């Protein structure tokens, strides 16, 4: 019940296209859903995060869509660029249950944006 | 503001030895969480410290331990190292309020031979 399932494992997108990564969870106590971007040799960097009280959040080219009833959330990268090529992780935590510091991560998606 | 710093960045140890890793959080952040990253298991939560107390713990054996000091700096220790402990160990710090946004350091790459 603690799992977060992420798909696809890898994704190839043309420059200018839309990259879409999906995640699903079971634990209804989860109430905080961040996305991280990781480049080789670096630690994960926080991209954008959402709480269940909103269905969508947009920051620049990055948008999170959240479906509470389906227990699914997704990351959309608009106008994908070669510099976006990295591994993306979704995560979840139960902030309201005093477990905000315990992130449960998906398995990651390796994104490659072709010029 | 300086980011999360971790030392050392790289470490090579022999099976059976013990190791201590250090993490300095972003100034003002009182929560420090530790994660293990491996190709096979991905990113797994080890434990979280807040105000010098362990607040949450993941599913790792007792060989993995940690502590937090009054200045919020944190250390994690792994005793009796096994080959499977080879991983990137990441720490992340958070303000906790109003949001639990966690900011990661660059990690310590531990290789056990």
Interface residues (C-beta under 8 A of the other chain):
Chain A: X32 X34 X36 X41 X42 X43 X44 X45 X46 X49 X89 X91 X93 X95 X98 X99 X100 X101 X102 X103 X104 X105 X106 X107 X108
Chain B: X4 X31 X33 X35 X42 X43 X44 X45 X48 X50 X55 X56 X58 X90 X92 X94 X96 X99 X100 X101 X102 X103 X104 X105 X106 X107
